[in-house]
Amino acid sequence: MELEDSGTADAGTGVGAARATVLRRGDLASFADDHEAELLVAPLLAVERGHNILNSGHQAAFGTVFFLARPHPRPDDLTLAIFAINDWVARFVRDEPGHETGTFSKLVTDAGRLDAAGLAFRHLARREWRRLLRRRYAYSRLSPSERESFAWDQLVAIWQVIGRLVRGGVPARVVFVDAAFAPALADAGVRSVTAETEPQRPSARRRQRTDPGLLIKLQEVLAPFFDDSREPESFHNPADPALVRNLYEPLYDALSRLRAAEDKALTEKPNAQDCGGLHGTEV
């Protein structure tokens, strides 16, 4: 959605009113051609990939992005379940530890014959698929492994959007507005402002929230690939650390600074400046 000054007068006030005009997804690349357009409001996946929105200097037309709400799957959308079952299969056949369903090698060994192993695998996969369809989609209800998969999905989408802002080697400013991105850090900022403005009212104190949220989870899933003490051979694919570092090092550095700010906010008296205040978490 493109916001622009329509130049028309409001009938009641006589003041020029701002009018939002619709921009088709296929026309996103031409957004910068409108010299009066300043602000684009769009769903996350609409600008995730496939569009280079550049100015006349072949640099990113946008310098700032505001993520207004933490991404969350729709309950009636099968996309996440499809991603999840494919992720489960990929991890299962690689014999990754920690799965409640065991490992593929053990399944084949216990079956004794290949045809029996194939049938057992089909039954197991069908059971997993039905579990995925029945599960609650609230982030707080996801298992640790499901949260990790969800974090990777969101990491790719968010980083793709940020990538639209750095075309041409220009700097970008990224702001996460929704407190659900980092609940504990946001709560620390609110408590700091409350303490400064209403120190005489103990009832105004909020219960401290310890849920780290999605942004901290993004940092956690990236951290093993930036651990210099781990050998590449300890990963399922030895090339993964180099690949992840090349793709996500700037994001990881920003998230690590955010993690440090949260740790400080949770262990010390919160400071609104350290916590990002009430206007969102900025990285």
BELJOPE-V609876 format. One record per backbone hydrogen bond with DSSP energy under -0.5 kcal/mol. NH is the residue of the N-H (numbers start at 1). CO is the residue of the C=O. Records with the same first field share a line. If there is no record, write none. Layout:
NH = CO / CO
This chain:
2 = 21
3 = 39
4 = 19
6 = 4 / 17
10 = 15
14 = 10
17 = 8
19 = 4
21 = 2 / 19
27 = 24
28 = 25
30 = 27
31 = 28
33 = 30
34 = 31
35 = 33
37 = 34
38 = 3
39 = 3
41 = 1
42 = 40
46 = 43
47 = 43 / 44
53 = 51
54 = 52
55 = 59
58 = 55
60 = 167
61 = 53
65 = 173
67 = 65 / 175
68 = 66
77 = 74
78 = 76
82 = 78
83 = 79
84 = 80
85 = 81
86 = 82
87 = 83
88 = 84
89 = 85
90 = 86
91 = 87
92 = 88
93 = 89
94 = 90
95 = 92
96 = 91
99 = 96
102 = 99
104 = 92
107 = 103
108 = 104
109 = 105
110 = 106
111 = 107
112 = 108
113 = 111
117 = 113
118 = 114
119 = 115
120 = 116
121 = 117
122 = 118
123 = 119
124 = 120
125 = 121
126 = 122
127 = 123
128 = 124
129 = 125
130 = 126
131 = 127
132 = 128
133 = 129
134 = 130
135 = 131
141 = 138
142 = 138 / 139
147 = 143
148 = 144
149 = 145
150 = 146
151 = 147
152 = 148
153 = 149
154 = 150
155 = 151
156 = 152
157 = 153
158 = 154
159 = 155
160 = 156
161 = 157
162 = 158
163 = 159
164 = 160 / 161
165 = 162
166 = 162 / 163
169 = 166
173 = 63
175 = 65
176 = 281
177 = 67 / 175
178 = 67
181 = 178
182 = 179
184 = 211
186 = 182
187 = 183
188 = 184
189 = 185
190 = 186
191 = 187
192 = 188
193 = 189
194 = 190
195 = 191
196 = 192
197 = 193
198 = 194
201 = 198
202 = 200
204 = 201
205 = 202
214 = 180
215 = 181
216 = 212
217 = 213
218 = 214
219 = 215
220 = 216
221 = 217
222 = 218
223 = 219
224 = 220
225 = 222
226 = 222 / 223
227 = 224
228 = 226
230 = 227
234 = 231
235 = 232
240 = 237
243 = 239
244 = 240
245 = 241
246 = 242
247 = 243
248 = 244
249 = 245
252 = 248
253 = 249
254 = 250
255 = 251
256 = 252
257 = 253
258 = 254
259 = 255
260 = 256
261 = 257
262 = 258
263 = 259
264 = 260
265 = 261
266 = 262
267 = 263
268 = 264
275 = 271
276 = 272 / 273
277 = 272
279 = 276
281 = 176
283 = 174
